[in-house]
Structures are given as structure tokens and as C-alpha cells.
């Protein structure tokens, strides 16, 4: 009984960790993408101004 509970609890915990990791990775990926886009935009603006 206790072993089954622990096994279920561990599986749930791992699922949560995976979800959080996945979400964090997506957020970091989006931030990286956004910063690259803004760098590209700044580069274009600088070229346009000269």
C-alpha cells in the first residue's frame, strides 16, 4: 500500500518536474528568440540611418 503510494507520488513529482523544465525551456527559447529579433531590428535601423 505505502509502496504503491510512493510510486504514484514519485511519478507525479517527475511529471511536475518535467512540465516545469519544459515550460522554462520554452520561456528561455522565446526570450532568446526575442532578443535575436531585436538585435536584428537594431541592426536594420542602424543601416537605414547611415
VMD Tcl script that draws the C-alpha trace (Angstrom):
set ca {
  {0.00 0.00 0.00}
  {2.65 2.51 1.03}
  {4.99 1.39 -1.77}
  {2.25 1.90 -4.35}
  {1.50 5.34 -2.93}
  {5.18 6.27 -3.04}
  {5.50 5.04 -6.60}
  {2.47 7.07 -7.69}
  {3.72 10.10 -5.79}
  {7.16 9.84 -7.42}
  {5.62 9.50 -10.88}
  {3.51 12.60 -10.25}
  {6.52 14.51 -8.93}
  {8.58 13.58 -12.00}
  {5.74 14.70 -14.24}
  {5.64 18.08 -12.49}
  {9.41 18.47 -12.79}
  {9.25 17.65 -16.49}
  {6.41 20.13 -17.04}
  {8.29 22.89 -15.22}
  {11.51 22.12 -17.11}
  {9.66 22.14 -20.42}
  {7.94 25.44 -19.62}
  {11.22 27.02 -18.51}
  {12.98 25.83 -21.67}
  {10.20 27.32 -23.80}
  {10.39 30.63 -21.93}
  {14.18 30.78 -22.33}
  {13.82 29.85 -26.00}
  {11.25 32.60 -26.55}
  {13.39 35.17 -24.73}
  {16.40 34.17 -26.83}
  {14.33 34.44 -30.00}
  {13.04 37.87 -28.97}
  {16.49 39.21 -28.16}
  {17.78 37.98 -31.51}
  {14.84 39.66 -33.26}
  {15.50 42.97 -31.50}
  {19.22 42.75 -32.36}
  {18.24 42.20 -35.99}
  {15.86 45.17 -35.84}
  {18.51 47.41 -34.28}
  {20.96 46.36 -36.97}
  {18.45 47.21 -39.70}
  {17.66 50.58 -38.11}
  {21.36 51.42 -37.84}
  {21.90 50.53 -41.50}
  {18.86 52.57 -42.51}
  {20.07 55.65 -40.65}
  {23.57 55.78 -42.20}
}
mol new
graphics top color blue
foreach p $ca { graphics top sphere $p radius 0.5 }
foreach p [lrange $ca 0 end-1] q [lrange $ca 1 end] { graphics top cylinder $p $q radius 0.2 }
display resetview
